[in-house]
Amino acid sequence: MLSGPATETQITHRRRLWLYALVGLIVLFLIAPSLLVVPLSFSDSRYLTFPPPAWSTRWYEAYFSAIEWREATYVSFAAAILTMLLSTTFGTLAAYGLHALRSRWSALAYGAFTLPLVIPAILIAIGIFLFYAQLGLNNTLTGIVLAHSVLAIPLVVITVASSLRSYDMNQEMVARSLGASRPRAFLTVTLPQIKISVVSGALLAFITSLDEVVISLFIAGGDKATLTKRMFNALRDEIDPTIASISTLLIVLSVFLLGLSQFTQARSSRSP
């Protein structure tokens, strides 16, 4: 290992120590509030106090034993799975269509697909609530899935479109010239080569639906209330430490899925 820079312009890791320290402080500032709920979830106190006066798993037991929390968890996971399937299908087809079209309208259409990521979620929630009121879709699982897909489809489009930019469409054209229909050529030639990006987009869609709270506050209720809405209502009525245990479980699940998504994207970038 070199004790100094090999050239006059080379910047060694020692000279970057201040930058590493700054990045570490920024990361700590961003994740510290989220990680604070982890020790709170193991507190034996009836109230949220830090540091916990005693340690216990009583709030995890309270979560798994309460039927209202189990029902909300079932609704959230059912909505997340259905949203993932719907968003992955339509988002992948949309990204493929925009890539294959390659016209002057493609950029405009791509911007329209990603528009929900720019518009504040509260405005989308109000619009969907008023629209659902006319259709009777409020407080239904179908309404939740469709609403969550509004936020999830753009993520799938962005993820899959980035993979298609490095894909050679001539491979599909060869399959079509040999007699394969366009859908068959896509399923047998194109999809296997972009499948990692599709899986990554699916994971992002699942996380988006599972963690979504703003839209759920407007359109989910009754026996179709999502886990995030019940958590919000619990915070509004009284600070229940059970929320800390649920938050910890959601953090663990989200970190795992995001790590899996990054792993699949890294594999996609390394694949020829």
Phi, psi and chi 1 to 4 in degrees:
 res  aa     phi    psi   chi1   chi2   chi3   chi4
   1 MET       -  136.1 -179.8  178.7  -64.0      -
   2 LEU   -73.3  139.5  -63.7  175.5      -      -
   3 SER   -84.2  -14.3   58.8      -      -      -
   4 GLY  -145.6  176.8      -      -      -      -
   5 PRO   -66.0  142.2   22.9  -32.5      -      -
   6 ALA   -72.8  -29.9      -      -      -      -
   7 THR  -131.6  170.3   63.4      -      -      -
   8 GLU   -68.8  -26.1  -65.4 -179.3   -2.4      -
   9 THR   -95.3   -8.0   58.9      -      -      -
  10 GLN   -73.0  135.5 -178.3 -175.4   10.1      -
  11 ILE  -104.8  117.2  -58.6  177.7      -      -
  12 THR   -82.3  167.1   61.5      -      -      -
  13 HIS   -63.3  -30.7  -71.3  -72.8      -      -
  14 ARG   -63.6  -37.8 -176.8  176.8  -58.8  175.7
  15 ARG   -73.7  -17.1  -65.9 -176.6  179.4  179.9
  16 ARG   -95.2    5.6  -67.4 -164.6 -175.6  102.3
  17 LEU   -57.7  -39.0  -73.0  178.6      -      -
  18 TRP   -64.3  -36.0   67.1  -88.3      -      -
  19 LEU   -69.6  -41.4 -178.7   60.0      -      -
  20 TYR   -61.7  -41.5  -61.4  152.2      -      -
  21 ALA   -65.1  -40.5      -      -      -      -
  22 LEU   -64.6  -44.2  178.3   60.9      -      -
  23 VAL   -63.2  -40.1  171.5      -      -      -
  24 GLY   -61.9  -41.0      -      -      -      -
  25 LEU   -65.6  -39.6  -69.8  174.8      -      -
  26 ILE   -65.1  -44.6  -65.5  175.3      -      -
  27 VAL   -61.8  -42.4  171.2      -      -      -
  28 LEU   -61.9  -40.3  179.5   63.1      -      -
  29 PHE   -63.9  -34.6  173.5   76.3      -      -
  30 LEU   -77.8  -38.6  -67.1  174.9      -      -
  31 ILE   -98.3  -15.3   67.4  174.3      -      -
  32 ALA   -58.6  -45.0      -      -      -      -
  33 PRO   -60.6  -34.7  -24.6   35.6      -      -
  34 SER   -72.5  -40.2  -60.9      -      -      -
  35 LEU   -73.1  -15.8  -64.8 -179.6      -      -
  36 LEU   -64.8  -28.2 -171.6   63.1      -      -
  37 VAL   -74.3  -16.6  -58.4      -      -      -
  38 VAL   -63.9  -54.1  177.0      -      -      -
  39 PRO   -65.9  -29.5   21.5  -32.6      -      -
  40 LEU   -65.5  -29.2  -69.4  176.8      -      -
  41 SER   -70.7  -18.5   67.0      -      -      -
  42 PHE  -102.3   15.4  -68.2   97.1      -      -
  43 SER   -80.3  147.5  174.3      -      -      -
  44 ASP   -93.2   -3.3 -170.1   45.5      -      -
  45 SER   -77.1  150.1  173.4      -      -      -
  46 ARG   -73.3  -16.6 -178.8   65.0 -177.3   81.2
  47 TYR  -122.0  161.3  -54.8   97.9      -      -
  48 LEU   -79.1  105.6  -66.9  177.6      -      -
  49 THR  -129.8  140.2   56.8      -      -      -
  50 PHE  -130.8  130.8 -174.0   84.5      -      -
  51 PRO   -74.1  156.2   26.9  -33.7      -      -
  52 PRO   -62.7  136.3  -21.2   32.8      -      -
  53 PRO   -69.9  -27.3   24.6  -33.2      -      -
  54 ALA  -153.2  160.0      -      -      -      -
  55 TRP  -106.4  140.8  -58.7   97.9      -      -
  56 SER  -164.4  161.5  173.5      -      -      -
  57 THR  -108.3   22.1   58.9      -      -      -
  58 ARG   -62.7  -31.9   59.2  179.3  -66.3 -166.9
  59 TRP   -79.2  -26.4  -57.0  117.7      -      -
  60 TYR   -69.6  -39.2  -72.3   93.2      -      -
  61 GLU   -65.4  -36.9  -62.9  171.4    0.9      -
  62 ALA   -66.3  -36.5      -      -      -      -
  63 TYR   -67.0  -49.1  164.5   62.5      -      -
  64 PHE   -72.8  -19.8  -72.5  108.5      -      -
  65 SER   -95.5  -13.7   61.2      -      -      -
  66 ALA   -86.5  125.3      -      -      -      -
  67 ILE   -68.1  -32.6 -173.7  172.0      -      -
  68 GLU   -67.8  -35.1   61.4  -88.1   13.3      -
  69 TRP   -71.9  -38.0  -72.4  118.4      -      -
  70 ARG   -64.4  -41.3  -67.3 -157.5  -55.0  -92.3
  71 GLU   -64.5  -42.6  -69.3  178.0  -12.0      -
  72 ALA   -65.0  -37.4      -      -      -      -
  73 THR   -64.9  -41.3  -57.6      -      -      -
  74 TYR   -61.8  -44.1  169.3   78.2      -      -
  75 VAL   -62.9  -43.1  172.0      -      -      -
  76 SER   -64.5  -45.2  -70.5      -      -      -
  77 PHE   -71.1  -36.6  -85.3   86.3      -      -
  78 ALA   -63.7  -44.1      -      -      -      -
  79 ALA   -65.1  -39.4      -      -      -      -
  80 ALA   -66.5  -41.5      -      -      -      -
  81 ILE   -66.6  -45.7  -67.8  173.4      -      -
  82 LEU   -66.2  -38.6  -66.3  174.7      -      -
  83 THR   -63.6  -41.1  -61.0      -      -      -
  84 MET   -60.8  -46.0  177.5 -176.4   66.2      -
  85 LEU   -64.6  -45.5  -63.8  175.9      -      -
  86 LEU   -67.6  -46.1 -177.6   66.3      -      -
  87 SER   -68.8  -38.5  -59.2      -      -      -
  88 THR   -65.3  -41.3  -56.9      -      -      -
  89 THR   -65.0  -55.1  -58.8      -      -      -
  90 PHE   -73.1  -35.0  -75.3   95.9      -      -
  91 GLY   -66.3  -40.2      -      -      -      -
  92 THR   -66.2  -43.7  -59.5      -      -      -
  93 LEU   -64.2  -38.7  -66.9  177.4      -      -
  94 ALA   -65.7  -44.3      -      -      -      -
  95 ALA   -63.3  -40.4      -      -      -      -
  96 TYR   -65.6  -42.5  171.9   77.0      -      -
  97 GLY   -63.4  -42.1      -      -      -      -
  98 LEU   -65.5  -37.9  -67.5  174.4      -      -
  99 HIS   -70.6  -39.4 -179.3   74.6      -      -
 100 ALA   -75.0  -29.4      -      -      -      -
 101 LEU   -67.2  -54.1 -173.9   59.3      -      -
 102 ARG    51.1   47.4  -66.5 -176.9  179.7  179.2
 103 SER  -111.1 -179.7   69.3      -      -      -
 104 ARG   -70.3  -13.6   59.4 -179.6 -179.2  177.9
 105 TRP   -89.8   -7.0  -58.2  104.7      -      -
 106 SER   -63.4  -43.5  -62.3      -      -      -
 107 ALA   -64.3  -38.4      -      -      -      -
 108 LEU   -66.4  -42.8 -177.7   61.1      -      -
 109 ALA   -65.5  -39.1      -      -      -      -
 110 TYR   -62.9  -40.8 -176.4   82.3      -      -
 111 GLY   -64.1  -36.3      -      -      -      -
 112 ALA   -66.5  -37.8      -      -      -      -
 113 PHE   -66.9  -34.9  -87.7  106.4      -      -
 114 THR   -90.9    0.3   57.7      -      -      -
 115 LEU   -59.8  -38.2 -165.1   59.7      -      -
 116 PRO   -60.0  -20.3  -26.8   35.9      -      -
 117 LEU   -77.0  -17.8  -60.7  178.9      -      -
 118 VAL   -96.2  -37.9 -178.0      -      -      -
 119 ILE   -69.8  134.9  -59.6  176.9      -      -
 120 PRO   -55.7  139.1  -25.1   33.6      -      -
 121 ALA   -61.7  -30.4      -      -      -      -
 122 ILE   -65.9  -35.4 -175.7   66.6      -      -
 123 LEU   -69.6  -40.8  -61.4 -178.9      -      -
 124 ILE   -62.6  -41.3  -62.4  176.9      -      -
 125 ALA   -63.2  -43.9      -      -      -      -
 126 ILE   -64.0  -43.6  -65.6  173.5      -      -
 127 GLY   -63.4  -43.4      -      -      -      -
 128 ILE   -66.2  -39.3  -68.7  177.3      -      -
 129 PHE   -61.1  -46.0  171.6   77.0      -      -
 130 LEU   -66.8  -37.3  -63.9  176.1      -      -
 131 PHE   -68.0  -43.5  180.0   64.9      -      -
 132 TYR   -65.9  -30.5  -81.2    6.5      -      -
 133 ALA   -61.0  -30.8      -      -      -      -
 134 GLN   -78.4  -25.9  -54.7  -63.0  -37.4      -
 135 LEU  -101.9   -9.6  -58.7  177.2      -      -
 136 GLY    73.4   31.5      -      -      -      -
 137 LEU  -100.3   -3.0  -72.6  177.2      -      -
 138 ASN   -67.1  144.0  -76.7  -39.4      -      -
 139 ASN    62.6   34.7  -57.4  -28.5      -      -
 140 THR  -128.7  151.6   64.0      -      -      -
 141 LEU   -66.1  -36.6 -177.8   60.5      -      -
 142 THR   -61.1  -44.0  -58.6      -      -      -
 143 GLY   -63.6  -39.8      -      -      -      -
 144 ILE   -64.0  -44.7  -64.0  173.1      -      -
 145 VAL   -63.1  -46.1  171.2      -      -      -
 146 LEU   -64.0  -40.2  -66.3  176.3      -      -
 147 ALA   -67.7  -42.9      -      -      -      -
 148 HIS   -66.5  -30.2  -72.9 -177.0      -      -
 149 SER   -66.6  -25.2  -62.8      -      -      -
 150 VAL   -60.5  -35.3  172.7      -      -      -
 151 LEU   -89.0  -26.2  -59.0  179.5      -      -
 152 ALA   -85.6  -36.9      -      -      -      -
 153 ILE   -57.9  -43.9  -72.8  178.5      -      -
 154 PRO   -57.3  -35.9  -25.3   34.3      -      -
 155 LEU   -66.7  -39.2  -63.0  175.5      -      -
 156 VAL   -67.1  -41.5  178.2      -      -      -
 157 VAL   -59.9  -45.6  171.0      -      -      -
 158 ILE   -64.3  -44.4  -66.8  173.9      -      -
 159 THR   -65.7  -47.9  -55.6      -      -      -
 160 VAL   -70.9  -38.2  177.3      -      -      -
 161 ALA   -62.7  -36.6      -      -      -      -
 162 SER   -65.1  -32.6   63.0      -      -      -
 163 SER   -75.3  -36.9  178.1      -      -      -
 164 LEU   -67.8  -24.2  -74.3  171.1      -      -
 165 ARG   -63.5  -27.9  -68.7 -169.3 -173.8   98.2
 166 SER   -99.3    9.5   59.0      -      -      -
 167 TYR   -99.1  136.3  170.7   70.3      -      -
 168 ASP   -88.3  109.9 -174.2    7.3      -      -
 169 MET   -67.5  -14.5  -72.1  -66.8  -68.8      -
 170 ASN   -62.3  -27.4  -70.2  -33.2      -      -
 171 GLN   -63.1  -42.0  -59.2  178.6   56.2      -
 172 GLU   -69.1  -36.5 -175.0  176.4  -53.9      -
 173 MET   -62.9  -35.6  -66.4  -62.4  -64.8      -
 174 VAL   -62.8  -44.1  171.2      -      -      -
 175 ALA   -62.8  -39.5      -      -      -      -
 176 ARG   -69.3  -34.1  -66.1  175.6   59.2 -169.1
 177 SER   -68.8  -20.4   67.6      -      -      -
 178 LEU   -91.4    5.5  -65.4  175.2      -      -
 179 GLY   111.8   -4.8      -      -      -      -
 180 ALA   -75.6  139.7      -      -      -      -
 181 SER   -70.8  165.6   62.1      -      -      -
 182 ARG   -62.8  -44.6 -173.5  155.2 -156.5  162.6
 183 PRO   -61.0  -40.5  -24.7   34.9      -      -
 184 ARG   -68.1  -40.1 -175.9  174.5 -178.3 -179.6
 185 ALA   -62.9  -37.3      -      -      -      -
 186 PHE   -67.3  -44.6  170.0   76.8      -      -
 187 LEU   -70.0  -33.7  -67.1  174.1      -      -
 188 THR   -97.4  -21.7   58.2      -      -      -
 189 VAL  -115.2  -52.8  178.2      -      -      -
 190 THR   -77.5  -50.6  -56.8      -      -      -
 191 LEU   -58.4  -42.7 -174.9   59.4      -      -
 192 PRO   -60.1  -26.3  -26.1   36.0      -      -
 193 GLN   -87.6  -18.0  -61.1 -168.2   55.6      -
 194 ILE  -114.0   12.6   63.4  171.0      -      -
 195 LYS   -62.7  -31.5   61.7 -178.4  179.4 -179.5
 196 ILE   -66.4  -40.5  -64.5  179.6      -      -
 197 SER   -67.8  -35.1  -65.2      -      -      -
 198 VAL   -64.5  -43.3  173.6      -      -      -
 199 VAL   -63.8  -41.1  172.3      -      -      -
 200 SER   -62.4  -43.3  179.6      -      -      -
 201 GLY   -63.8  -36.5      -      -      -      -
 202 ALA   -64.1  -41.3      -      -      -      -
 203 LEU   -65.0  -40.5  -67.6  174.7      -      -
 204 LEU   -64.8  -38.5  -69.0  176.5      -      -
 205 ALA   -64.1  -41.2      -      -      -      -
 206 PHE   -62.3  -45.8 -178.1   88.1      -      -
 207 ILE   -64.3  -41.4  -64.0  173.5      -      -
 208 THR   -59.1  -44.5  -60.7      -      -      -
 209 SER   -69.5  -42.0  175.3      -      -      -
 210 LEU   -66.0  -36.1 -171.2   64.4      -      -
 211 ASP   -93.6   -4.6  -68.9  -17.5      -      -
 212 GLU   -69.8  133.7 -151.5  -68.9  -42.8      -
 213 VAL  -128.3  -35.0   59.5      -      -      -
 214 VAL   -64.4  -51.9  178.0      -      -      -
 215 ILE   -65.2  -38.0  -67.0  179.0      -      -
 216 SER   -63.2  -30.6  -62.3      -      -      -
 217 LEU   -62.9  -28.2  -71.9  175.4      -      -
 218 PHE   -91.1  -37.9  -77.5   81.6      -      -
 219 ILE  -112.2   -9.9   66.7  169.0      -      -
 220 ALA  -107.8  135.4      -      -      -      -
 221 GLY  -170.9  171.2      -      -      -      -
 222 GLY    65.8 -135.7      -      -      -      -
 223 ASP   -79.5    0.4   59.2  -11.5      -      -
 224 LYS  -111.6   25.3  -69.1  -61.4 -176.9  -69.6
 225 ALA   -75.7  135.9      -      -      -      -
 226 THR   -81.5  168.9   61.0      -      -      -
 227 LEU   -64.1  -41.3 -174.0   60.3      -      -
 228 THR   -65.9  -35.3   51.2      -      -      -
 229 LYS   -68.8  -42.4  179.6  171.8 -177.8  175.7
 230 ARG   -63.0  -35.8  -72.6 -158.9  179.3  -85.2
 231 MET   -64.2  -43.3  -68.1  172.9   65.1      -
 232 PHE   -62.9  -43.5 -176.6   86.3      -      -
 233 ASN   -64.2  -36.6  -68.6  -21.3      -      -
 234 ALA   -66.0  -36.6      -      -      -      -
 235 LEU   -69.6  -33.0  -76.5  172.8      -      -
 236 ARG   -72.3  -42.5 -178.4 -168.3   60.6 -171.0
 237 ASP   -79.1  -49.4  -60.7  -24.7      -      -
 238 GLU  -159.8  152.0   62.6  172.8  -26.6      -
 239 ILE   -83.1   98.7  -59.0  179.8      -      -
 240 ASP   -93.3  121.9 -173.4   -5.4      -      -
 241 PRO   -60.4  -14.6  -24.3   34.3      -      -
 242 THR   -59.1  -29.1  -52.1      -      -      -
 243 ILE   -61.9  -35.2  -60.9  173.1      -      -
 244 ALA   -64.8  -39.3      -      -      -      -
 245 SER   -68.4  -40.6   62.1      -      -      -
 246 ILE   -64.5  -42.3  -58.6  173.4      -      -
 247 SER   -61.4  -39.8  -59.6      -      -      -
 248 THR   -62.6  -44.1  -58.7      -      -      -
 249 LEU   -63.7  -39.8  -65.4  174.2      -      -
 250 LEU   -67.4  -37.3  -70.8  176.8      -      -
 251 ILE   -62.9  -46.0  -70.0  172.8      -      -
 252 VAL   -60.9  -45.5  172.7      -      -      -
 253 LEU   -65.2  -43.2  179.3   60.6      -      -
 254 SER   -65.4  -41.6  -62.0      -      -      -
 255 VAL   -64.1  -41.1  169.4      -      -      -
 256 PHE   -62.8  -46.4  171.7   76.3      -      -
 257 LEU   -68.7  -38.4  -67.9  178.2      -      -
 258 LEU   -66.1  -40.3  -77.0  174.4      -      -
 259 GLY   -63.1  -39.7      -      -      -      -
 260 LEU   -65.1  -38.3 -174.8   59.5      -      -
 261 SER   -64.5  -44.0  174.3      -      -      -
 262 GLN   -64.7  -35.8  -67.6  -62.3  -42.7      -
 263 PHE   -65.3  -43.1  174.4   74.7      -      -
 264 THR   -67.2  -36.6   55.4      -      -      -
 265 GLN   -67.1  -37.9  -72.0 -177.5    0.0      -
 266 ALA   -64.6  -39.4      -      -      -      -
 267 ARG   -64.4  -37.0  -75.5 -167.3   57.3 -170.9
 268 SER   -66.6  -37.6  177.6      -      -      -
 269 SER   -73.2  -25.3   61.4      -      -      -
 270 ARG   -86.4  -19.5  -70.2 -163.8  -57.6  -94.5
 271 SER   -72.3  144.8   61.5      -      -      -
 272 PRO   -68.9      -   24.3  -31.6      -      -
